[in-house]
Amino acid sequence: MTRVESDRRANDDGNAVLEFVALTLALMIPLAYIMLAVFAVQDSAYGVTEAAREAGRAFVTADAASAYERACVAATIALEHKLDKPFDCETQLHVRYTCPEDSPYPCQHALEPGNTIHVEIDAKISLPLVPTSLVDDRIGVSLHASHDEVVDVFRAAQ
């Protein structure tokens, strides 16, 4: 081995460890953030689905005067820890009902026995670690959940 080859090998000592650490950081930090964002979106999707289900259940068990308010409270409680911003029932909670065709009751109200209550919730969740100063509104993912709940046929007509 000549002196030139031994000098070249001496200059490369320790570079493999440095390259490994640099590549690991360059690849693992974005991968860890992507996984964190996916987990946050999945967790919020479960929360929005649960909120729609609970809003439907609260709506069909209430009386006609307080059904929407109870559905709003149930959805708000279910989403309490999932969203970074307050839940607005007027824009994010949509309740409508359909009457069965073979219903013996005249379909005038949502809480008639046998009616199907359809609840929809639209929510936008923020991605983690994205500051609001970079953009006007935080970058996020829009989520939508719906749930159908049938008014109990043994319920007295309201």
Residue, then its C-alpha position, 0 to 999 in steps of 0.5 A: m500500500t502506498r502512502v497516497e492510499s493510506d492518506r486517502r483512507a485516513n481522510d475517510d475515517g468517521n464519515a460513515v457514522l456521520e452520514f448515517v446520523a445525518l440520513t437518519l435525522a433527515l428521514m426519521i423526523p419527517l416520517a415521525y411527523i407524518m405518523l403523528a399527523v395521521f394518528a391525530v387525524q384518525d383520532s379526530a375521525y373517531g371523535v367526529t363519528e362518536a359525536a354524530r352518534e351521540a347527537g342522534r341518540a340525544f335527539v331521539t330521546a329528547d322532547a320536541a322543544s329541547a331535541y336540537e339543544r340536547a343534540c348540540v350539547a352531546a356533540t360538543i361533549a363528544l368533541e371536547h378534546k378532539l378539536d382545537k377550536p370550539f364546536d359551532c352547532e349552527t354551522q357544523l351540526h345538521v339534523r334532518y328527518t325522514c318519515p317512513e312511507d308506511s307510517p300510521y302517523p301523519c309525519q309532521h314532526a321529527l320525533e314521530p315514532g318510526n321516523t329516521i333522524h339523520v345527523e351530520i357533523d362537519a369539522k375541520i381539525s388542525l394538523p399538529l405543530v403547525p403555527t397559525s402565524l404562517v397562514d391565516d387559518r391553520i392547515g387542517v383536514s376536513l372531516h364529515a360523519s353521519h349517523d341515522e337513528v330511528v325514533d322508537v316506535f313505542r314512543a308516544a307521539q310528541 
